Amino acid sequence: MQEKQSQSQEQTLVRFFHASGDGLLLEDLKSGDYKVLEEELRLNKCTSFELIEQYFLEKISQQRILKHSRFGRISVKCYYDAPEQRLTVEILHAADLIALDANGLSDPFVIVELCPHHLFPNSRSQRTQVKLKTLHPVFDELFYFHVSPEQYRHRCACLTFTVMDYDWLSTNDFAGEAVAPLSDFCWPGRPNATAAGKTLQPFILHLSRQKPSEKPIMKMLEARTGDREAQEFVRRLKEIEKSMEEE
C-alpha cells in the first residue's frame, strides 16, 4: 500500500513539474537535484517519530555495509529469552579505538541503549565501566533489557553502542558508534537464551563517526521548533557532535 502511494505521489510530482511539456523536460526530472527535492518533499510529509525511525533505518543500512573502519570495532553477544521477554547484551571488548588523550591512549567506556526512544519509553541507557589508558579495552559485562515482541518487530528497533572517552576535567569525548537491529537476534524459535549465551558466537561491529548534522533528516527535525520530541532528539545528537568538534 505504501509503495503504491509513493508511486502515485511521484507521478503527481512529475506531472506538476513537467506541466504537459510547458515545464521541465522529463529527462531533467531524472536528475540528481530533482531526486533530492523529491526526497525532501517525501520526508517533510512524515511525522517527527517517522523521521526519527527513518534516521535509524538509514544507520542500520549503513552499518550492514561497513566492513572496516579506522575508528575501531566492538565485539558483542546478544540473545533473547522469549518467555521472560528479556534481551541479554554482552559487551566483550573493543579494539583499535582512536586515541583521544594527549598520551596517545583513551579511557573508553560503552553506552548501550535501545532506540528509537519513543519505541522504548521505559528503557534507560546502561554503561560499562571505564577502562583506563587503552585502545583495546576488555569489558566482559552483561546488561539486561525488557523487550516485548511488539517492540522488536519494528524494523527500526535497534541497539546502539556508543564508545566514549572518559574525561576527568571536562565533557567526555565521542569515540565512535555502532548499531545492531533487534531483528538480528529477537525472533520466534530462537534457541534458549541460557544455551545461546554459551554457544553463540560474538559478532563484530565496526564503529563510525559520521556527523548527524550532515543528514537531511536532522535539518528537518531541527526546523520543527515547536515539536518537543524533535527538539529533544536533535539536542542529544548535537551533544555528540559537539564532543567531536572539541577533540
ABEGO torsion letter per residue (X at the ends): XAAAAAAAAAAAAAAAAAGGGABBBAAAAABAAAAAAAAAAAAAABBAAAAAAAAAAAAAAAAAABABBAAEBBBBBBBBBAAAGBBBBBBABBBGBBBABAAGBBBBBBBBBBOBAAABAABBBBBBBBBBGBABBBAGBBBBBBBBAAAAABAABBBBBBBBBBBAABBBBBAEBBBBBAAAABBBGBBBAAAAAAABBBBBBBBBABBAAABAAAAAAAABAABAAAAAAAAAAAAAAAAAAAX
